[in-house]
Amino acid sequence: MNSTERPRLAVRSPADLVAAVPYLLGFHPADSVVVVAVRGRRVVFAARGDLPEPGSDPRPAARHLAEVVARQGADAATVLGYGPAARVTGAVDAVGEALDQAGLVVLDALRVTEGRWWSYLCAEPACCPPEGTPYDPAASQISAAAVFAGQVALPDRAALAAQVAPIAGPVRVAMRRATARAHDRLAGLAGDPPVRSAGVAAVRGAFRRHRRGERLGDDEVAWLTVLLTHLPVRDHAWSRTDGRNADIGLWTDVLRRAEPELIAAPGCLLAFAAWRAGHGALAAVALERVLAAHPGYPLAVLLDDALRRGLSPSELDGWPATAGTVLRRRRRRPHR
């Protein structure tokens, strides 16, 4: 987690951790296994995976999750499974074993469902009753502190994906027409230098306006998305993209309004901005949308691989000049 973007939450008990997880992820998990990793007393990382399908072996996914967590420099972790015991128990056990083999201390292993949590490691009825311990997220001080700090926990992952979904209705019709005008405009530029010059101007203007709180018009968005198909323009935008809220807001808006054939670059720029800010789940859903439409787009493939491997965004300092080298080197490493 990026502590500069996500304030520290004072987690002192299993109930606190259960209340904190939705704010660490950005949404309330379901049918999931979550690992919250700590260094000392500080939460440094939270990772989520889907529960394995019934009858499948949970160990490969568990080992991958443990490897991702171990890369964060954590020394201990808690495992939480969300769902019925029949699906959760095997997955939580497998993740706990993989974390132990990776050298991390497993502080606790919990199952969470229907407003109650159970500990797999505590057999004391006084603190861990067999019927589970009820919890009310709305009444938790952790939830109150997170909301006060501006953190959001959406109802589920689908609600997060909806934040990057295309805008429909009249906006779609207007953008289709604006994009046609942008293609005609681009055809009037002769050669790469004029295209790059126009792209740099469009990118800088977009950042400047959005950071002032102004929304781009349809023609501006269309012109930007057409220009971003040229790699020098995209890389210029990449070099100016950081984890600021304004950058996330800009690329979210552009992605949602872009024509389907033009979403690859803005989707990757949104994913990169979200990743830099510590919003890994938002980065993931942005990349999912890009890869569904453009499965071979190289930057999306590289960023998706980096997210799955738990690569820290700090390793991409100096991007994009160094980012491609770092990401490709990581991709060539065999899975352990």
Disulfide bonds with the S-S distance in Angstrom:
none
